Amino acid sequence: MTGSPDHSTSAKNVADIHDIVVGLDVDSKPLLFILVGADGSINRIGSGNFQNKNLDMFIGMTDPAIFEGVRSQVTEEILQDLGRRFKLGQEVRGAPCKLTLFIRFNNGKTDAAEYLYGSESQGPSSYVANFVRAARRETEEWYQQQLRMVSDAR
């Protein structure tokens, strides 16, 4: 793992988060992209699994409770990771994976954490994986509604 030791979390507070972005690229292809905003804005691509064939981006507005649900899963460890890049494991086995978390705060500042690993090697810490799963879960009902609307329109 690599990262800069001089990052500061003093100005980072979960209550001050305005937007959250989760991006997972495998072999430079997006498998999952989630954006949720305090105003109810939401964007999503994919399911995050290798079998996913739908890479359409859905953009909309929804109940801000979805944002609140994702924001409530941001941990102190995630805030401490912001501003850092982590290369996980000594060697990358399988397809190269890049997981990126972007957080924009109410003061307009954005910070990110990036995790680089292989699809068949050690991935991010459990607190990061749990956060990504929670973001997917919180946005899943909205995403499924979008998929149904597109399917019904065809």
Summary of the structure (lengths in Angstrom):
residues: 154
radius of gyration: 15.7
end to end distance: 46.4
largest distance: 52.2
contacts: 454
relative contact order: 0.22
helix: 29%
strand: 34%
